């Protein structure tokens, strides 16, 4: 996936900030427009994960911040549900002018209610997806019931939402009431996928039932099982994205007969080469080796999203895999009854006092072999010696030379 930081004007003239996520292996099969939840932003982890998974299926995704949120200009206090809908239409018009009009609209929470309402104003849209969406925009007003009296009496109030403070004006509540109703769902005239968790404590599952009942066919429902409202689990967000990609296949207007699988490697990297690419906004790195695709990342404790092994994890994996292969090859050549060669590795920075002849802190890799099968003592001892002769072990104990060049053009992958 490649990500472009983009900006486009809202109806009111504010500059709205967005990210356009594009597949890197082929031309996008379709463009999707994503509307985030109330008071959230385009950078919510669940949104980013869904976009990333959809690009693996060849679907480009534009996610943006509504007016007054995230990196977009304007004041949140001056917005309404109707202005959010206007922002969606502006985003669709920008996509159509600069790339391709969106055929897929995806909305999370109140963003789901927004795409249901905006769909009729986005003629290119053929498929609509809601995730944990309220049946009516007025659902948000019920979240503000404790502050409603103050808002109506004084014209505005600062309220606590999702751990942050926002100014809500009387006009916002009035607009919610004015646009409430199931009419836009009943007259949608687009394929609809409703996704909801039965354990959603923010927007109850009964909302999904009302949306589904009001909609005309074609319509589908997918349960998100035990997911929470914000899809904070990477597994839940990626599952939702995969279901969207499979469902929307029927409604894509292209020449493909089947969607590429998430693991489909696309064009191969030349043998002996490894290509890596780290986008903006995190440590998540795509790794390409031959026809294989992998993900490297860092744990959440240091700012990563923990979607793949760390670079040192891959280093240990390389040593472990090479050790196991070497032991297997040697045992087969000798005709020894080695049934399985398991290797357990750890890596740590240790003080020089823990080693011999070196000062300062050094890297220590500890390797434990588990040799399964009816091997005798001498065979086991010899295999331990052979482990130190695997090619990766020798590379690590040698003095490998790393030469760095600056490419004058894009690397081919």
C-alpha positions in Angstrom: 0.0 0.0 0.0 1.1 3.5 -0.7 -0.5 6.5 1.0 -0.9 10.0 -0.4 -1.6 12.9 2.0 -4.2 15.0 0.3 -6.3 18.2 0.9 -9.5 19.3 -0.8 -12.0 22.1 -0.1 -15.3 21.6 1.8 -18.5 23.2 0.7 -17.8 26.0 3.2 -14.3 26.5 1.9 -12.3 24.8 4.7 -9.3 22.7 3.7 -10.0 19.1 4.6 -7.2 16.7 5.3 -7.2 13.2 3.9 -5.2 10.1 3.2 -5.6 8.2 -0.1 -4.5 4.6 0.3 -3.6 3.0 -3.0 -2.6 -0.6 -4.0 1.0 -0.7 -5.1 0.8 -3.8 -7.3 -1.9 -2.8 -9.7 -4.3 -0.1 -10.8 -7.2 0.2 -8.3 -10.2 -1.9 -9.1 -12.4 0.6 -7.4 -12.3 3.6 -5.1 -13.9 3.6 -1.7 -14.8 6.6 0.5 -14.6 6.1 4.3 -16.5 8.2 6.8 -15.1 7.9 10.4 -17.1 7.9 13.6 -18.4 10.9 15.5 -15.4 13.0 17.0 -12.9 10.4 15.7 -10.5 11.0 12.8 -9.1 9.3 9.6 -6.1 8.0 11.7 -8.2 5.9 14.0 -6.4 2.5 14.0 -9.4 0.6 12.9 -9.9 2.9 9.9 -6.3 2.6 8.9 -6.4 -1.2 9.3 -9.5 -1.5 7.2 -8.1 0.7 4.5 -4.8 -1.3 4.5 -6.7 -4.6 4.1 -8.9 -3.3 1.3 -5.9 -2.1 -0.7 -4.6 -5.7 -0.6 -7.8 -6.5 -2.5 -7.1 -3.8 -5.1 -9.5 -1.2 -3.6 -8.2 2.3 -3.1 -9.6 4.1 0.0 -9.9 7.8 0.7 -10.3 8.5 4.4 -10.5 12.1 5.6 -11.1 14.3 8.7 -14.5 16.0 8.8 -14.5 19.8 9.3 -13.0 20.8 12.7 -11.5 17.3 13.4 -8.0 15.9 13.0 -5.9 17.9 10.6 -8.9 19.5 8.8 -9.6 23.2 9.1 -12.7 24.7 10.7 -14.4 24.6 14.1 -16.1 21.5 15.2 -18.6 23.6 17.1 -19.9 25.0 13.9 -20.5 21.7 12.3 -23.7 19.6 12.0 -24.6 16.2 10.7 -25.7 17.9 7.5 -22.4 19.6 7.1 -20.7 16.2 7.6 -22.8 14.9 4.8 -21.7 17.9 2.7 -18.0 17.0 3.5 -18.6 13.5 2.2 -20.0 14.8 -1.1 -17.0 17.2 -1.4 -14.7 14.3 -0.9 -16.4 12.3 -3.6 -16.3 15.2 -6.0 -12.5 15.6 -5.4 -12.0 11.9 -5.9 -13.9 12.0 -9.2 -11.9 15.0 -10.4 -8.5 13.8 -9.4 -8.7 10.0 -9.6 -12.0 8.1 -10.0 -15.4 8.6 -8.6 -16.1 6.4 -5.6 -18.3 3.3 -6.1 -18.1 2.2 -2.5 -19.1 4.2 0.6 -18.1 2.9 4.0 -19.2 4.5 7.3 -18.3 3.7 10.9 -20.8 4.7 13.7 -22.2 8.1 12.9 -20.2 8.0 9.7 -22.4 5.1 8.7 -25.5 7.2 9.1 -23.7 9.9 7.1 -23.0 7.6 4.1 -26.6 6.4 4.1 -27.7 9.9 3.7 -25.0 11.1 1.3 -25.4 8.1 -1.1 -28.1 9.7 -3.2 -25.9 12.7 -3.8 -23.0 10.5 -4.9 -24.3 9.0 -8.1 -21.2 6.9 -8.7 -21.8 4.9 -5.6 -23.2 1.4 -6.1 -22.4 -0.2 -2.7 -22.8 1.1 0.8 -21.3 -0.4 4.0 -22.2 0.5 7.6 -20.1 -0.5 10.6 -21.7 -0.1 14.0 -24.0 2.6 12.7 -27.1 4.1 14.3 -30.3 3.7 12.4 -30.9 7.4 12.8 -28.5 10.4 13.3 -30.7 11.4 16.2 -29.0 8.6 18.2 -26.2 11.0 19.0 -28.6 13.4 20.7 -29.4 10.6 23.2 -25.7 10.4 24.0 -26.0 14.1 25.0 -29.1 13.8 27.2 -27.3 15.0 30.4 -26.1 18.2 28.7 -29.1 18.8 26.5 -30.9 21.1 28.9 -27.8 23.3 29.2 -27.3 23.3 25.4 -30.9 24.3 24.7 -30.9 27.0 27.5 -27.5 28.6 26.8 -27.1 27.8 23.1 -24.0 25.6 23.6 -22.2 23.5 26.1 -18.8 21.8 26.4 -19.3 18.1 26.7 -17.0 15.1 27.3 -17.0 12.7 24.4 -14.6 9.7 24.1 -12.3 11.3 26.7 -12.1 14.7 24.9 -14.0 17.9 25.3 -16.1 19.4 22.5 -18.4 22.4 22.2 -21.9 21.3 21.0 -24.3 24.0 19.9 -28.1 24.0 19.8 -28.0 24.0 16.0 -26.3 20.7 16.1 -29.1 19.1 18.0 -31.7 20.8 15.9 -30.1 19.5 12.8 -30.0 15.9 14.1 -33.7 16.0 14.8 -34.4 17.5 11.4 -32.6 14.8 9.5 -33.7 11.8 11.6 -35.8 9.2 10.0 -35.4 6.0 8.0 -36.3 7.6 4.6 -32.7 7.6 3.2 -32.4 3.9 4.0 -35.7 2.9 2.4 -34.8 4.8 -0.8 -31.1 3.9 -0.9 -31.2 2.1 -4.2 -27.8 0.7 -3.7 -26.4 -2.6 -2.4 -26.1 -2.5 1.4 -23.9 -4.4 3.8 -24.8 -3.9 7.5 -22.0 -4.9 10.0 -22.5 -4.7 13.7 -21.4 -6.4 16.9 -24.1 -7.8 19.2 -21.9 -6.6 22.1 -21.6 -3.0 20.9 -22.3 -0.9 24.1 -22.2 2.5 22.3 -24.7 1.8 19.4 -26.9 -1.2 20.3 -27.4 -4.1 17.9 -31.1 -3.1 17.5 -29.9 -0.3 15.2 -28.6 -2.9 12.8 -32.0 -4.6 12.8 -33.8 -1.3 12.0 -31.4 -0.5 9.2 -31.7 -3.9 7.7 -35.4 -4.0 8.0 -35.9 -0.5 6.4 -33.6 -1.3 3.5 -34.6 -2.9 0.2 -32.7 -5.7 -1.4 -29.9 -6.3 -2.2 -28.9 -6.2 1.4 -26.7 -8.3 3.7 -25.8 -8.5 7.4 -22.5 -9.6 8.9 -22.1 -10.0 12.7 -18.9 -8.7 14.2 -19.2 -11.2 17.0 -17.5 -9.9 20.2 -15.9 -6.8 18.7 -16.2 -3.5 20.5 -17.6 -0.3 19.0 -14.3 1.1 17.8 -13.0 -2.2 16.5 -9.9 -1.7 18.6 -8.7 -5.3 18.0 -6.7 -5.6 14.8 -8.3 -9.0 14.2 -11.8 -7.5 14.3 -10.9 -4.6 11.9 -9.1 -6.9 9.4 -12.0 -9.4 9.5 -14.5 -6.6 8.8 -12.3 -5.4 5.8 -12.0 -8.9 4.4 -15.8 -9.4 4.6 -16.3 -6.0 2.8 -13.9 -7.0 0.0 -15.6 -10.4 -0.5 -19.1 -8.9 -0.4 -18.4 -5.9 -2.7 -16.9 -8.2 -5.4 -20.4 -8.7 -6.8 -20.8 -5.0 -7.3 -17.5 -4.0 -8.8 -17.7 -2.9 -12.4 -14.4 -4.2 -13.8 -13.0 -7.0 -15.8 -11.7 -9.1 -13.0 -13.3 -12.4 -12.3 -12.1 -12.8 -8.7 -10.6 -10.6 -6.1 -6.9 -11.1 -5.3 -6.4 -12.8 -1.9 -4.7 -10.8 0.8 -1.7 -13.1 0.5 -1.5 -12.8 -3.2 2.1 -11.6 -3.7 1.7 -10.0 -7.1 4.9 -9.5 -9.2 7.9 -11.4 -7.7 11.0 -9.6 -6.4 14.1 -11.0 -8.2 15.6 -14.0 -6.4 18.2 -13.0 -3.9 16.7 -9.6 -3.3 14.4 -8.4 -0.5 12.5 -5.1 -0.8 11.0 -3.3 2.2 8.8 -0.2 2.4 7.7 1.8 5.4 4.9 4.3 4.9 4.1 7.5 6.9 2.6 7.4 10.3 4.1 4.3 11.9 6.6 1.5 11.8 4.6 -1.0 9.9 6.8 -2.2 7.0 5.9 -4.3 4.0 8.6 -6.9 3.2 8.8 -8.5 -0.2 11.0 -11.6 -0.9 10.6 -13.5 -4.1 6.8 -14.1 -4.4 6.3 -13.8 -0.7 4.9 -10.8 1.3 5.4 -10.3 5.0 4.9 -7.5 7.5 7.4 -6.2 10.0 6.4 -3.9 12.8 7.2 -2.8 16.4 5.1 -3.5 19.5 2.6 -1.0 20.7 4.8 -0.2 23.7 7.2 1.7 21.5 4.7 3.2 19.1 4.1 0.4 16.7 0.9 -1.5 15.9 2.3 -5.0 16.5 1.1 -6.3 13.2 4.2 -8.3 12.5 7.5 -9.5 13.9 10.1 -6.9 14.7 13.3 -6.7 12.6 15.1 -8.6 15.3 12.3 -11.1 15.2 13.0 -11.7 11.6 16.7 -12.0 12.3 16.1 -14.7 14.9 13.6 -16.4 12.4 16.3 -16.4 9.7 18.8 -18.0 12.1 16.3 -20.5 13.4 15.0 -21.5 10.0 18.5 -21.9 8.6 19.5 -24.0 11.7 16.5 -26.3 11.3 17.1 -26.8 7.6 20.8 -27.5 8.0 20.1 -30.1 10.7 17.5 -31.7 8.5 19.8 -31.9 5.5 22.7 -33.3 7.5 20.5 -35.9 9.3 19.0 -37.1 5.9 22.4 -37.3 4.3 23.6 -39.5 7.3 20.4 -41.5 7.4 19.8 -40.6 11.0 16.3 -40.8 12.6 15.7 -37.1 13.1 12.0 -36.6 13.2 11.9 -32.9 13.9 14.4 -30.2 14.6 13.0 -27.4 16.7 15.0 -24.2 17.5 14.1 -21.7 20.2 15.9 -18.4 20.1 16.2 -15.2 22.3 18.0 -12.0 21.7 19.2 -9.5 24.3 21.7 -6.7 24.8 24.0 -7.8 27.6 26.9 -6.3 29.4 30.4 -7.3 28.4 31.0 -8.9 31.7 28.6 -11.6 30.6 30.9 -12.6 27.7 34.6 -12.9 27.0 37.1 -10.6 25.6 34.8 -7.7 24.7 33.8 -4.5 26.4 30.6 -2.5 26.4 27.2 -3.9 25.6 26.9 -6.7 23.1 24.2 -8.6 21.3 23.7 -12.1 22.6 21.5 -14.7 20.8 20.8 -17.8 22.8 19.7 -20.9 20.7 18.2 -24.0 22.2 17.8 -27.1 20.1 15.1 -29.7 20.5 15.9 -32.7 18.5 13.0 -35.2 18.3 13.5 -38.8 17.3 15.4 -41.9 18.5 18.8 -40.4 18.1 21.8 -41.7 20.2 24.0 -39.5 22.3 26.7 -39.2 19.7 24.3 -38.2 17.0 22.8 -35.5 19.1 26.2 -34.1 20.0 27.2 -34.0 16.4 24.0 -32.2 15.4 24.7 -29.5 18.0 28.1 -29.0 16.3 26.4 -28.8 12.9 24.1 -26.1 14.1 27.0 -23.7 14.3 27.8 -24.4 10.7 24.5 -23.2 9.2 25.0 -20.4 6.6 23.2 -17.7 8.6 25.2 -18.6 11.7 28.4 -18.2 9.8 27.2 -14.9 8.3 26.5 -13.5 11.8 29.8 -14.6 13.1 31.7 -13.3 10.1 32.2 -9.6 9.3 29.5 -9.0 6.6 29.9 -5.9 4.6 26.7 -3.7 4.0 27.0 -1.2 1.2 24.3 1.4 0.9 23.3 3.2 -2.3 20.8 5.9 -3.0 18.4 5.0 -5.8 17.8 7.7 -8.5 14.4 6.2 -9.3 11.7 3.9 -7.9 12.8 0.4 -7.1 11.0 -2.2 -9.2 8.9 -4.8 -7.2 
